[in-house]
Each structure stands twice: as C-alpha cells, then as structure tokens.
Amino acid sequence: PTDVNAMEKKLAEYKCDTNEATCLKLVRFPEDVEDDGTTFHPEYSHQLFGDDEVAFGYKGLQIQLFYTAGNLSTLFKVKYSSKVTDTFDCVEADDVEGKIREIIPAGFTSNTDDFISLLEKEANFKPFGTMLHSYTVHNEEAEQLTYQIHKADISCPGFQEYHERLQTFLMWFIETASFLDIDDDRWDFFLVFEKYNKDGETLYATVGYMTVYNYYVYPDKTRPRVSQMLILPPFQGEGHGAQLLEAVHRFYCSLPKVQDITAEDPSENYVKLRDYVLTKLCQNLPSFDADKLHLGFSADMIREAQSKTDTCEKHARRVYEILRLRATDMSDEEKARAYRLEVKKRLFGPYRKNQRELAKMRKCLRPEELVSHMGQLDTQTQHEELEKSYQLALEDYRRVIERLASQA
C-alpha cells in the first residue's frame, strides 16, 4: 500500500486547476503579450474540463489564449514544465489541446511572433454594422474614453467569423453557456467598442456584446428575446452593461412592430441590470410621477412603460415598486406598512395559486395523500418565506435607487 500511496502523491503533482491555468488576454500593444498585468482568467472551465475544473498530466500547465483587442485574432499555445508521460509511461495525460480546439475556430496561430505581426493589422479593424449610440467614461487616470454601440447582423462582411471568435468567451464566463447557430437572419447583435489611440491612429477594441432573437408574433409583430450578454472582464464594473441594455431598449422602441422585450433564462445580475435600466427610462414618465405612485400600480403605467421601453407588465410592476420605494418615507410607520403590503400582495400571487391548486387536490386525493402536500404550505412557513422575499426585493430595489442617485 505504501507504494500505491507514494504513486498517488506523485500523480497528484500532475493535477492543475484549469481556471488558473487558462490565461486570457486582449492585446493592444506588443508589450501586453509579456505583461502579466493584462492577463485574466476564466470563472468557469467545467464545460471543457469537467466539474472539478482540473486537467491531469501536467506540471506548470499554462493554456494561453490571447486575442487581438479588436478583431480577436487568436494565439493559442499550451505550455508546461513537465508531462506525466515523461516519468510514468503507463499513465495518459488529458488532451488539453484537443479540448480547447473544440471551442476555438480554426485560423488561430500558435506562434507568438506571427501573433504580434497580426497586431499591425488591427488598424484596419472597424466596428461592424451601424452605430446606435456613443458615450464617454472617465477612467482612473481621469482620461476620457469613448465607447460606441453598434448593431450588426450576419449579412455584415466578416461578422460571422468574428462572432465565432467572440463567443468562445461565453464558455469561460457564463456557467450554462452554449454556442449559437447564427445562420438565421432573425438574430440581432449589439456590440460595444472602445476607441483607443496607437501611433496617432484611432483603433477599436471589443468590450462586450448582446445577442437578441426576434420571435414572430402573429399577425405582424416581433418579440425580441435577449439570449446572451457578456461584458469582457477587463471592462466589467464600468457601467457598459447598463449602456448596452439601454441602447437595445431604445432601438427596439423606435421600431413600430415590436411587442415587448424579454430575456431567456435571465441571471440574477441581468435582472438587477434590467431593473436599473428600466427604472432609469421610466422615472420621468408622467404616470410614474411621485404623487401618483402611492395611488397604486395603474394601467397608465403599464401603457407608458410599454410604449417608452417595450417592457411587459411584470417588469413595469417592478419599476413601479422601485420608484414607489424611493418616494416613500420608510420611517413613517403607516407609509412603510402600506408599501410593504403592496409588495407582499404581488409576492403572494404564487402562494395564492398554490392554494387554489390545493383546493382542487382536496377534491380528488385521499386524506393520507393530502397530508404530504399540505405540509409544504403551512401558513407559518408561508409568512416567513414571504417576509424573506420582501427583504430581498427591498435590498435589490435600494441598490437600484442608490445607483440612480449616483448617476444623477
């Protein structure tokens, strides 16, 4: 057994955390290639390397995936200090290279010098499609940076190949990511670019993007559905997601035949972002006036929110609750109570539905079968759950209100 344990210990040295081993870069200047400060790592690698996010068979494994900042021309290299087969001839190492090749399109280089010469061509890279919006952000050095949001589709020359390179980032940063089959012209793509200077020329860097599918609604409308959204990590936390989502809502609002914008399986972060953007767009509409909010959620609010942001009743309701919270003096017990009841009334909807279903079940289930269902919905638990949901909503709403105040 001691031999086995010794062997196990030795083999364990050949395990690498694939999130740490995978080094991503968006490269603007040749010196970025050697600069560790420009490297970022995946949040997820389970889709390629299994739930443990481990690769076996290498010491000092480094998977380099470097992209030119705009066109995303790719350098792909696997480096390591030693491989298990050098010492143990009967043990096989994972095919790391093969796994990465499954997600990156052909046409990459594995030669650093070739990659650096691709950087020279970045000056020819121009954003795809039509520009919808431009905005500026001050960075830490107080420089003013300019960003552009573009709308593209698969008819744009070169876009399909570019999109294949871009979507590889989804695997590393979205837990349940899957690649799109985009040869359907119902897809819209919204892209964010940063303008930057290099040797006196203006170049463009890819910042992030959103994909939207236009579902057909009988007889002549569409319902755009947000499928994916990613701001690349070096640009996260700078407000680009909100700018992008707002531009997308404004774009679809300008089209006559759009019913409402939905999202496919939205993440918690996306819901928070949408709350902020929709509240920002609705806060100055007459129906959301401070003196109308305490009168309750109205048909006018739904109508106005729909015409100005293409949002549905459910999301308009959240906007109303956020703006009403902002207009409510929560230190006044009576006003606070009225607000709490208003939100809980909405939160109670699903429970009420459960109770209706229970009443139906009572008619057709035997008493002993009913007991197991009854246990799920006793009143005490319901009240606790409701209170918990209410507090969480309040926390989210306050964050939106703070963000609106900081942007004002």
SULGI-V306203 format. One record per residue. N is the residue number from 1. OMEGA is omega as a letter, one per 40 degrees, with the letter a starting at -180 (999 if undefined). NEAR is the number of other ideal C-beta (glycine too) atoms within 10 Angstrom. D_FIRST is the distance of its C-alpha to the first C-alpha in Angstrom with 1 decimal. Layout:
n=N omega=OMEGA near=NEAR d_first=D_FIRST
n=N omega=OMEGA near=NEAR d_first=D_FIRST
This chain:
n=1 omega=a near=5 d_first=0.0
n=2 omega=i near=6 d_first=3.8
n=3 omega=a near=7 d_first=5.3
n=4 omega=a near=8 d_first=5.0
n=5 omega=i near=9 d_first=6.2
n=6 omega=i near=10 d_first=8.5
n=7 omega=a near=12 d_first=9.7
n=8 omega=i near=9 d_first=10.4
n=9 omega=a near=9 d_first=12.3
n=10 omega=a near=13 d_first=14.2
n=11 omega=a near=15 d_first=15.1
n=12 omega=i near=9 d_first=16.3
n=13 omega=a near=12 d_first=18.8
n=14 omega=i near=22 d_first=20.5
n=15 omega=i near=17 d_first=21.6
n=16 omega=i near=24 d_first=25.2
n=17 omega=a near=15 d_first=27.5
n=18 omega=i near=24 d_first=30.1
n=19 omega=i near=16 d_first=32.9
n=20 omega=a near=14 d_first=32.5
n=21 omega=a near=24 d_first=32.0
n=22 omega=a near=25 d_first=35.2
n=23 omega=a near=18 d_first=38.3
n=24 omega=i near=21 d_first=41.6
n=25 omega=i near=20 d_first=45.0
n=26 omega=a near=21 d_first=48.7
n=27 omega=i near=23 d_first=50.4
n=28 omega=a near=19 d_first=54.1
n=29 omega=a near=15 d_first=54.3
n=30 omega=a near=13 d_first=52.5
n=31 omega=i near=10 d_first=51.2
n=32 omega=a near=18 d_first=49.3
n=33 omega=a near=16 d_first=46.8
n=34 omega=a near=8 d_first=45.4
n=35 omega=a near=11 d_first=46.0
n=36 omega=a near=7 d_first=42.9
n=37 omega=a near=5 d_first=45.3
n=38 omega=a near=18 d_first=46.3
n=39 omega=i near=15 d_first=42.7
n=40 omega=a near=16 d_first=41.7
n=41 omega=i near=15 d_first=38.6
n=42 omega=i near=23 d_first=38.1
n=43 omega=a near=11 d_first=37.8
n=44 omega=i near=18 d_first=36.0
n=45 omega=a near=23 d_first=34.0
n=46 omega=a near=15 d_first=32.4
n=47 omega=i near=19 d_first=34.9
n=48 omega=a near=20 d_first=33.5
n=49 omega=i near=24 d_first=29.8
n=50 omega=a near=13 d_first=29.0
n=51 omega=i near=7 d_first=28.9
n=52 omega=a near=12 d_first=26.2
n=53 omega=a near=19 d_first=28.5
n=54 omega=i near=16 d_first=25.7
n=55 omega=a near=26 d_first=25.6
n=56 omega=i near=18 d_first=22.5
n=57 omega=a near=21 d_first=22.5
n=58 omega=i near=24 d_first=24.6
n=59 omega=i near=15 d_first=24.9
n=60 omega=a near=10 d_first=28.3
n=61 omega=i near=25 d_first=29.4
n=62 omega=i near=16 d_first=33.1
n=63 omega=a near=26 d_first=35.1
n=64 omega=i near=21 d_first=38.7
n=65 omega=a near=21 d_first=41.3
n=66 omega=a near=23 d_first=44.6
n=67 omega=i near=25 d_first=47.9
n=68 omega=a near=26 d_first=51.5
n=69 omega=a near=26 d_first=53.0
n=70 omega=a near=25 d_first=55.6
n=71 omega=a near=21 d_first=55.1
n=72 omega=i near=20 d_first=51.3
n=73 omega=a near=22 d_first=50.9
n=74 omega=i near=21 d_first=47.2
n=75 omega=i near=21 d_first=44.9
n=76 omega=a near=17 d_first=41.4
n=77 omega=i near=18 d_first=38.7
n=78 omega=i near=16 d_first=34.9
n=79 omega=i near=12 d_first=33.7
n=80 omega=a near=19 d_first=30.3
n=81 omega=i near=9 d_first=29.1
n=82 omega=a near=14 d_first=26.3
n=83 omega=a near=15 d_first=24.8
n=84 omega=a near=22 d_first=21.3
n=85 omega=i near=14 d_first=22.7
n=86 omega=a near=9 d_first=23.9
n=87 omega=a near=13 d_first=20.3
n=88 omega=a near=15 d_first=18.3
n=89 omega=a near=8 d_first=20.7
n=90 omega=a near=6 d_first=18.9
n=91 omega=a near=15 d_first=18.8
n=92 omega=i near=11 d_first=22.1
n=93 omega=i near=17 d_first=23.8
n=94 omega=i near=21 d_first=26.0
n=95 omega=a near=11 d_first=29.6
n=96 omega=a near=22 d_first=31.0
n=97 omega=i near=12 d_first=34.4
n=98 omega=a near=8 d_first=34.9
n=99 omega=a near=17 d_first=34.3
n=100 omega=a near=21 d_first=36.9
n=101 omega=i near=13 d_first=39.3
n=102 omega=a near=9 d_first=39.5
n=103 omega=i near=18 d_first=41.2
n=104 omega=a near=16 d_first=43.3
n=105 omega=i near=16 d_first=46.4
n=106 omega=i near=8 d_first=47.0
n=107 omega=i near=10 d_first=49.2
n=108 omega=i near=19 d_first=46.8
n=109 omega=i near=17 d_first=46.5
n=110 omega=a near=13 d_first=43.5
n=111 omega=a near=10 d_first=45.6
n=112 omega=a near=15 d_first=46.4
n=113 omega=i near=8 d_first=49.8
n=114 omega=a near=12 d_first=50.8
n=115 omega=a near=23 d_first=49.8
n=116 omega=i near=19 d_first=52.0
n=117 omega=i near=12 d_first=54.9
n=118 omega=i near=17 d_first=54.5
n=119 omega=a near=21 d_first=55.2
n=120 omega=a near=10 d_first=58.7
n=121 omega=a near=12 d_first=59.4
n=122 omega=a near=21 d_first=58.7
n=123 omega=i near=14 d_first=62.3
n=124 omega=a near=9 d_first=63.2
n=125 omega=i near=20 d_first=61.1
n=126 omega=i near=13 d_first=63.2
n=127 omega=a near=18 d_first=62.2
n=128 omega=i near=18 d_first=62.6
n=129 omega=a near=17 d_first=65.2
n=130 omega=i near=10 d_first=67.7
n=131 omega=i near=11 d_first=67.5
n=132 omega=a near=17 d_first=67.8
n=133 omega=i near=18 d_first=67.5
n=134 omega=a near=14 d_first=67.0
n=135 omega=a near=15 d_first=66.1
n=136 omega=i near=10 d_first=65.3
n=137 omega=i near=15 d_first=62.7
n=138 omega=i near=10 d_first=62.8
n=139 omega=a near=9 d_first=59.5
n=140 omega=i near=5 d_first=58.4
n=141 omega=i near=6 d_first=60.5
n=142 omega=i near=6 d_first=63.5
n=143 omega=i near=9 d_first=63.9
n=144 omega=a near=8 d_first=65.2
n=145 omega=a near=14 d_first=63.0
n=146 omega=a near=13 d_first=64.3
n=147 omega=i near=23 d_first=62.5
n=148 omega=i near=17 d_first=63.7
n=149 omega=a near=27 d_first=62.8
n=150 omega=i near=22 d_first=63.5
n=151 omega=a near=20 d_first=63.6
n=152 omega=i near=19 d_first=62.5
n=153 omega=a near=16 d_first=62.0
n=154 omega=i near=15 d_first=60.8
n=155 omega=i near=9 d_first=64.2
n=156 omega=a near=17 d_first=63.7
n=157 omega=i near=8 d_first=63.2
n=158 omega=a near=11 d_first=59.6
n=159 omega=a near=18 d_first=58.5
n=160 omega=i near=14 d_first=56.2
n=161 omega=i near=14 d_first=54.1
n=162 omega=a near=22 d_first=54.1
n=163 omega=i near=23 d_first=52.9
n=164 omega=i near=18 d_first=50.0
n=165 omega=a near=19 d_first=48.8
n=166 omega=a near=20 d_first=49.6
n=167 omega=i near=20 d_first=47.8
n=168 omega=a near=19 d_first=44.4
n=169 omega=a near=23 d_first=44.4
n=170 omega=a near=21 d_first=44.3
n=171 omega=a near=21 d_first=40.7
n=172 omega=a near=22 d_first=39.7
n=173 omega=i near=17 d_first=41.9
n=174 omega=a near=16 d_first=42.6
n=175 omega=a near=10 d_first=39.8
n=176 omega=a near=9 d_first=41.2
n=177 omega=i near=18 d_first=43.0
n=178 omega=a near=12 d_first=44.2
n=179 omega=a near=13 d_first=46.4
n=180 omega=i near=17 d_first=50.1
n=181 omega=a near=7 d_first=52.0
n=182 omega=a near=18 d_first=55.1
n=183 omega=i near=8 d_first=57.5
n=184 omega=a near=10 d_first=59.4
n=185 omega=i near=10 d_first=62.4
n=186 omega=i near=15 d_first=62.1
n=187 omega=i near=18 d_first=59.5
n=188 omega=i near=21 d_first=60.8
n=189 omega=i near=23 d_first=58.8
n=190 omega=a near=23 d_first=59.6
n=191 omega=i near=25 d_first=58.3
n=192 omega=i near=25 d_first=58.5
n=193 omega=i near=25 d_first=59.1
n=194 omega=i near=22 d_first=59.6
n=195 omega=i near=15 d_first=62.3
n=196 omega=a near=17 d_first=61.5
n=197 omega=i near=9 d_first=63.3
n=198 omega=a near=13 d_first=62.2
n=199 omega=i near=7 d_first=64.7
n=200 omega=i near=5 d_first=67.6
n=201 omega=i near=9 d_first=66.6
n=202 omega=i near=11 d_first=65.5
n=203 omega=a near=21 d_first=62.1
n=204 omega=i near=21 d_first=60.3
n=205 omega=i near=23 d_first=56.7
n=206 omega=a near=24 d_first=54.9
n=207 omega=a near=24 d_first=54.2
n=208 omega=a near=24 d_first=53.3
n=209 omega=i near=24 d_first=54.6
n=210 omega=i near=23 d_first=55.2
n=211 omega=a near=22 d_first=55.5
n=212 omega=i near=24 d_first=58.0
n=213 omega=a near=19 d_first=58.7
n=214 omega=i near=19 d_first=62.3
n=215 omega=i near=13 d_first=62.5
n=216 omega=i near=10 d_first=65.8
n=217 omega=a near=13 d_first=67.7
n=218 omega=e near=5 d_first=70.6
n=219 omega=a near=5 d_first=73.3
n=220 omega=a near=8 d_first=73.3
n=221 omega=i near=15 d_first=70.7
n=222 omega=i near=16 d_first=67.2
n=223 omega=a near=17 d_first=64.4
n=224 omega=a near=23 d_first=62.2
n=225 omega=a near=16 d_first=58.5
n=226 omega=a near=21 d_first=56.2
n=227 omega=a near=16 d_first=53.1
n=228 omega=i near=19 d_first=51.1
n=229 omega=i near=23 d_first=51.7
n=230 omega=i near=20 d_first=49.9
n=231 omega=a near=21 d_first=51.0
n=232 omega=a near=21 d_first=48.8
n=233 omega=a near=17 d_first=46.8
n=234 omega=a near=16 d_first=48.8
n=235 omega=a near=19 d_first=51.9
n=236 omega=i near=15 d_first=50.6
n=237 omega=a near=8 d_first=52.3
n=238 omega=i near=17 d_first=55.6
n=239 omega=a near=16 d_first=57.4
n=240 omega=i near=20 d_first=57.2
n=241 omega=i near=24 d_first=55.8
n=242 omega=i near=17 d_first=58.9
n=243 omega=a near=21 d_first=61.3
n=244 omega=a near=25 d_first=59.8
n=245 omega=i near=24 d_first=59.9
n=246 omega=i near=20 d_first=63.4
n=247 omega=a near=21 d_first=64.6
n=248 omega=i near=24 d_first=63.2
n=249 omega=a near=21 d_first=65.0
n=250 omega=a near=17 d_first=68.2
n=251 omega=a near=20 d_first=68.0
n=252 omega=i near=21 d_first=67.7
n=253 omega=a near=17 d_first=70.3
n=254 omega=i near=10 d_first=72.8
n=255 omega=a near=12 d_first=72.4
n=256 omega=a near=7 d_first=74.8
n=257 omega=a near=10 d_first=72.7
n=258 omega=a near=18 d_first=69.5
n=259 omega=i near=15 d_first=68.7
n=260 omega=a near=20 d_first=65.9
n=261 omega=i near=23 d_first=62.7
n=262 omega=i near=18 d_first=59.4
n=263 omega=a near=19 d_first=55.7
n=264 omega=i near=12 d_first=52.9
n=265 omega=a near=8 d_first=50.1
n=266 omega=i near=14 d_first=50.9
n=267 omega=i near=13 d_first=48.3
n=268 omega=a near=8 d_first=49.1
n=269 omega=a near=10 d_first=50.0
n=270 omega=a near=16 d_first=52.4
n=271 omega=i near=14 d_first=54.1
n=272 omega=i near=16 d_first=54.7
n=273 omega=a near=20 d_first=56.0
n=274 omega=i near=24 d_first=58.3
n=275 omega=a near=20 d_first=59.6
n=276 omega=a near=23 d_first=60.5
n=277 omega=a near=24 d_first=62.2
n=278 omega=i near=25 d_first=64.1
n=279 omega=i near=24 d_first=65.3
n=280 omega=a near=20 d_first=66.4
n=281 omega=a near=20 d_first=68.4
n=282 omega=a near=22 d_first=69.9
n=283 omega=a near=16 d_first=70.7
n=284 omega=i near=9 d_first=74.2
n=285 omega=a near=18 d_first=75.3
n=286 omega=a near=9 d_first=78.3
n=287 omega=i near=19 d_first=76.6
n=288 omega=i near=23 d_first=73.8
n=289 omega=a near=12 d_first=76.4
n=290 omega=a near=12 d_first=75.5
n=291 omega=i near=7 d_first=78.4
n=292 omega=a near=17 d_first=77.4
n=293 omega=a near=22 d_first=73.7
n=294 omega=i near=13 d_first=74.4
n=295 omega=i near=8 d_first=76.4
n=296 omega=a near=12 d_first=73.2
n=297 omega=a near=19 d_first=71.6
n=298 omega=i near=15 d_first=74.4
n=299 omega=i near=9 d_first=75.1
n=300 omega=i near=13 d_first=76.5
n=301 omega=a near=23 d_first=73.2
n=302 omega=a near=19 d_first=71.5
n=303 omega=a near=14 d_first=74.3
n=304 omega=i near=17 d_first=74.3
n=305 omega=a near=25 d_first=70.6
n=306 omega=a near=18 d_first=70.5
n=307 omega=a near=11 d_first=73.3
n=308 omega=a near=17 d_first=72.1
n=309 omega=a near=26 d_first=68.3
n=310 omega=i near=25 d_first=67.8
n=311 omega=a near=25 d_first=65.6
n=312 omega=a near=16 d_first=65.4
n=313 omega=a near=14 d_first=66.5
n=314 omega=a near=11 d_first=63.1
n=315 omega=i near=24 d_first=62.6
n=316 omega=i near=24 d_first=66.2
n=317 omega=i near=17 d_first=65.5
n=318 omega=i near=21 d_first=62.7
n=319 omega=i near=26 d_first=65.0
n=320 omega=a near=24 d_first=67.6
n=321 omega=i near=22 d_first=65.3
n=322 omega=a near=25 d_first=64.2
n=323 omega=i near=24 d_first=67.8
n=324 omega=i near=22 d_first=69.0
n=325 omega=a near=20 d_first=66.4
n=326 omega=a near=17 d_first=67.7
n=327 omega=a near=16 d_first=71.2
n=328 omega=i near=18 d_first=70.4
n=329 omega=a near=10 d_first=70.9
n=330 omega=i near=13 d_first=67.7
n=331 omega=i near=7 d_first=69.1
n=332 omega=a near=11 d_first=71.9
n=333 omega=a near=9 d_first=70.6
n=334 omega=i near=8 d_first=72.7
n=335 omega=a near=14 d_first=71.9
n=336 omega=a near=14 d_first=68.2
n=337 omega=i near=11 d_first=68.3
n=338 omega=i near=14 d_first=70.2
n=339 omega=a near=22 d_first=67.6
n=340 omega=a near=15 d_first=64.7
n=341 omega=a near=11 d_first=66.3
n=342 omega=a near=18 d_first=67.0
n=343 omega=a near=20 d_first=63.4
n=344 omega=i near=15 d_first=62.1
n=345 omega=i near=12 d_first=64.6
n=346 omega=a near=17 d_first=62.9
n=347 omega=a near=16 d_first=59.4
n=348 omega=a near=17 d_first=60.4
n=349 omega=a near=9 d_first=61.3
n=350 omega=i near=11 d_first=58.0
n=351 omega=i near=15 d_first=58.0
n=352 omega=i near=10 d_first=61.6
n=353 omega=i near=10 d_first=60.5
n=354 omega=a near=14 d_first=57.8
n=355 omega=i near=13 d_first=60.4
n=356 omega=i near=9 d_first=62.7
n=357 omega=i near=12 d_first=59.8
n=358 omega=a near=15 d_first=59.2
n=359 omega=i near=9 d_first=62.8
n=360 omega=a near=10 d_first=62.6
n=361 omega=a near=13 d_first=59.6
n=362 omega=a near=12 d_first=61.4
n=363 omega=a near=6 d_first=63.9
n=364 omega=i near=8 d_first=61.5
n=365 omega=i near=15 d_first=58.4
n=366 omega=a near=7 d_first=58.2
n=367 omega=a near=8 d_first=58.0
n=368 omega=i near=7 d_first=54.4
n=369 omega=a near=11 d_first=53.4
n=370 omega=a near=14 d_first=55.3
n=371 omega=a near=10 d_first=53.5
n=372 omega=i near=9 d_first=50.2
n=373 omega=a near=14 d_first=52.2
n=374 omega=a near=14 d_first=54.3
n=375 omega=a near=9 d_first=51.4
n=376 omega=a near=10 d_first=50.6
n=377 omega=a near=14 d_first=54.0
n=378 omega=a near=9 d_first=55.2
n=379 omega=a near=8 d_first=57.8
n=380 omega=a near=7 d_first=56.0
n=381 omega=a near=11 d_first=52.9
n=382 omega=a near=15 d_first=55.3
n=383 omega=i near=12 d_first=57.1
n=384 omega=i near=10 d_first=53.9
n=385 omega=a near=15 d_first=52.6
n=386 omega=i near=15 d_first=56.1
n=387 omega=a near=13 d_first=56.2
n=388 omega=i near=11 d_first=52.8
n=389 omega=a near=17 d_first=53.9
n=390 omega=a near=18 d_first=57.2
n=391 omega=i near=10 d_first=55.5
n=392 omega=i near=11 d_first=53.3
n=393 omega=a near=18 d_first=56.3
n=394 omega=a near=16 d_first=58.2
n=395 omega=i near=9 d_first=55.5
n=396 omega=a near=18 d_first=55.5
n=397 omega=a near=20 d_first=59.3
n=398 omega=i near=14 d_first=59.7
n=399 omega=i near=14 d_first=57.5
n=400 omega=a near=24 d_first=59.8
n=401 omega=i near=16 d_first=62.8
n=402 omega=a near=10 d_first=61.5
n=403 omega=i near=18 d_first=60.7
n=404 omega=a near=16 d_first=64.3
n=405 omega=a near=9 d_first=65.8
n=406 omega=a near=7 d_first=63.9
n=407 omega=a near=10 d_first=65.1
n=408 omega=999 near=7 d_first=68.7
